[in-house]
């Protein structure tokens, strides 16, 4: 099998791993002769599905001993199988890196023989890159659940970011759909990584090898199992709190296997739901929201028509409008149309002069959304109607509404619990 | 500062601009408009030519470095490379503000003269950030050679990144729009202005790597998620001309993807 065929097979198998970020490491602290890392990460290309390509995303092998129902590489699937040698991966990475195709390597693997053996192969590849080729660029590697702690530790010192995929949000679905995986073994490396990182943080600075400097991340498949959005958001919040994760990725389930336990093969991936989950995730990480504020047990699913922040603002309309000159950062962040950057700019600009509506426009505030929730010089904008149903209708354009309607996967009853569908329909039609 | 009813003209170089700064701040006056020799616009006033005095300009540069905060000094130097209209007059105002207060100029977003400079700088740095990812190099022994076609003078700001990234290689970057060749080598960035595209590199054989890269990109695409608008937002079409993955060997122009059809329309 030639190298090109191997790349095709093993990149194809790796593409369902969402993470492709190369951010989080500042300064090139590693020894080596080629490569650097940027704190913000750098995207090198975009695939036609609009996803960023920053890392050379490959599986070491796709011949797996496991038989997880949702996975394309499951043992019982009849697909072409291939395995890279560590040298092949190392030289391909170096070549692509010099040509500025990539920012680094993302290396994952199916379980070949047993977890320890797989982990050893990953270590061998990374050693080759770091030590023989002098590569000091970004490396993201999968921690193999079930592998020995010492091996995970060794891998962690060679990589910039590590991740263990939770895959399915709850233990019950995991037992049902990934019968070979031990749910407890999944969280063990996660715990180990966060422990070593926090121990390292206590040691005063000295020239020491950094353990997983860009932190760890994980991924959950959305729509393969019956969990509600509320449960998923709660799990993410716990992961951020307990294991200091940098990111939780969500991946809309794309039916790859014909299996009675999973959605039918023709089902469209729940992309809108995935989008809302990411929005909620951002609210938790950058907008000082708690999971309980975004969704509740009583309303466990997202309003697919409104983003979670606008939804929160509409539900708490009595607390608005806030005054742009005096509102705290926390409250500015709660206004739809103002993000962390906008809020910071407002805080800076209002030191110098009193802000009016024109200034806000210059600062990049989306007034179309924000005008319902803010006051400038003690007054709300002229002509704004203060009625929640009107508000919902005006937060969407007619075109957006039609697109969202098409993508909507919720039933009418569920929608009715969120807002008066007919009235919004009528108002948008007459916009 | 007194506003003179006259126009000034200089050679368009940074030293030339600093001579203007000297002229303006020493005599506490400024003109209505400042033009460069290349400018095509017809002016109402006859222009007074300000001759560039490199010695004086270097002195002014040192003074500015001393008197302004480092952040504000960088604001002025990078502000000079923006393509905003009347940037020289805006920069004079920015210097005067910077001399009176230590507050970062970057934050004066609502100031009528500073805001265009902030916008211009944003355009440069956004392009620089995109280019750090979208530039493609050919390997020619220890030289990495790439071509770009930027809108802004981004090439002056790309050196730091590539010097850090490839310390053992010489990076040569050619800016087709402004005909500038950047050479980043041994921790130093040098620029040759008004030069032709180096022809030496035209004959570098296209390697297998390009084919591997294309197969890799094709393999990581998820067809169920196809979204050309989203792709265009992140990777504007103007960059694609120079990128390996969009160069079809059989057709020298862009490959026939859904995105390109939209541009053709």
Interface residues (C-beta under 8 A of the other chain):
Chain A: X3 X4 X7 X8 X9 X11 X12 X14 X15 X16 X28 X33 X34 X35 X36 X38 X40 X42 X43 X44 X45 X46 X47 X48 X49 X50 X51 X52 X53 X54 X56 X57 X92 X95 X96 X98 X99 X100 X101 X103 X252 X254 X268 X269 X271 X345 X348 X349 X352 X353 X355 X359 X362 X363
Chain B: X107 X108 X109 X110 X115 X129 X132 X133 X134 X135 X136 X137 X138 X139 X144 X146 X161 X164 X165 X166 X167 X168 X169 X208 X209 X211 X212 X213 X215 X216 X217 X218 X219 X220 X221 X222 X223 X224 X225 X226 X227 X228 X229 X230 X231 X233 X234 X235 X243 X244 X245 X257 X258 X259
